Amino acid sequence: MRLSLMLLITHGKRQRKLGGGKPQRLNILRRVVTGLVRHERIESTYAQCDEAKFYAERLIDYAKLGNTNAGAMRIADYWITEKDLIPKLFETLAPRFAEHDGRYCRLYRLPVTTQNTRDMAVLEYKGNPYPSLRPIPKNHPNSIANILVEGLRQDYEKKMEIDMKDQPAA
Amino acid sequence: MATSLLRIFHAAFQNVEIRLLQAFGLHPPPGPALAIPGCHHPLQGSQGSDMTEPSGLSSLLGGVFLMAAPKHRQSLERRHKRQRHPDKLIKPKENLFPCPECGSMMQEGFLCINCYQRIKYETDIIRQKIKETETDGLASTAETVVRYADETITESDKSKRVIEMARKKPHWFTKDMYDEHWKTS
């Protein structure tokens, strides 16, 4: 259960409904979380990704306790349906996020177009080997606009220096 | 026109004739013209002899539920007012801006679909190569790094699983495309 301010406002009805009941909801979430642990980047509906993100992050928190911890192993055994991924969780993902706290996932929404009519999203673990989904910020120091702005800034700094020198004398 | 009128009059006269014959008991009465499916109560059969039969409209509509239906046609003005209300128009999106990577229009808070298709293509190739390294489809526990043809494999990569690509790194995959471009030129 999510404990947050939103939970207080919405009278405890924070979760959206998935599937046709509680067991089906958990099966859907387990399937999404298992796919995320295997592929580290998956594409699914926005509702499923948004709900599974919380569980995927809590799973890492439990995995950080180590594979000797009985509770952590029980949680991993429940949430990962394909059992060859349990060593990967404890030996790869848990050390990767050893210095992180909390947010281990990134969630991006895909636009609804004529080809993609469903509300889809991409969910990924941080530190995966795939190319970044976010546009990489670039510097353009040699563009004419930036050269002019840089010159203006230098002129302004010079002017301020002169003013500062004049002030104590006056 | 004339033939159709004649046919209507003929049918009307035939009706009148049958009704007159019925009144004098000379014509057999017509079959049930209105068959209404009503639900039969199971207890009604045993207690039917004691109870008095309902009369009037309720007897005719035994167990039938009537729904409300429109009595009059709506005028064009009313219909158009309802259908073409300004609230029902598709609202123009004002949170669109050009993608800083490729320049195609994208929506705020969403991924650029043009860039995403390119990244997805690259991701699928890497995922396929990862799958080939795994024996019996079992997941490996080593961290994965992708090294392209123009990149060198460092010592820190030796403990990791290295996915080697035959071609050069795509320009949009680099950390800062601009700096590398100006260094070389």
Boltz contact constraints between the chains, C-beta under 6 A:
constraints:
  - contact:
      token1: [A, 84]
      token2: [B, 138]
      max_distance: 6.0
  - contact:
      token1: [A, 84]
      token2: [B, 139]
      max_distance: 6.0
  - contact:
      token1: [A, 85]
      token2: [B, 139]
      max_distance: 6.0
  - contact:
      token1: [A, 87]
      token2: [B, 141]
      max_distance: 6.0
  - contact:
      token1: [A, 88]
      token2: [B, 139]
      max_distance: 6.0
  - contact:
      token1: [A, 88]
      token2: [B, 141]
      max_distance: 6.0
  - contact:
      token1: [A, 91]
      token2: [B, 141]
      max_distance: 6.0
  - contact:
      token1: [A, 92]
      token2: [B, 141]
      max_distance: 6.0
  - contact:
      token1: [A, 108]
      token2: [B, 111]
      max_distance: 6.0
  - contact:
      token1: [A, 109]
      token2: [B, 110]
      max_distance: 6.0
  - contact:
      token1: [A, 110]
      token2: [B, 111]
      max_distance: 6.0
  - contact:
      token1: [A, 111]
      token2: [B, 107]
      max_distance: 6.0
  - contact:
      token1: [A, 111]
      token2: [B, 110]
      max_distance: 6.0
  - contact:
      token1: [A, 111]
      token2: [B, 113]
      max_distance: 6.0
  - contact:
      token1: [A, 129]
      token2: [B, 144]
      max_distance: 6.0
  - contact:
      token1: [A, 129]
      token2: [B, 145]
      max_distance: 6.0
  - contact:
      token1: [A, 129]
      token2: [B, 146]
      max_distance: 6.0
  - contact:
      token1: [A, 130]
      token2: [B, 123]
      max_distance: 6.0
  - contact:
      token1: [A, 130]
      token2: [B, 126]
      max_distance: 6.0
  - contact:
      token1: [A, 131]
      token2: [B, 119]
      max_distance: 6.0
  - contact:
      token1: [A, 131]
      token2: [B, 122]
      max_distance: 6.0
  - contact:
      token1: [A, 131]
      token2: [B, 173]
      max_distance: 6.0
  - contact:
      token1: [A, 135]
      token2: [B, 100]
      max_distance: 6.0
  - contact:
      token1: [A, 135]
      token2: [B, 101]
      max_distance: 6.0
  - contact:
      token1: [A, 138]
      token2: [B, 178]
      max_distance: 6.0
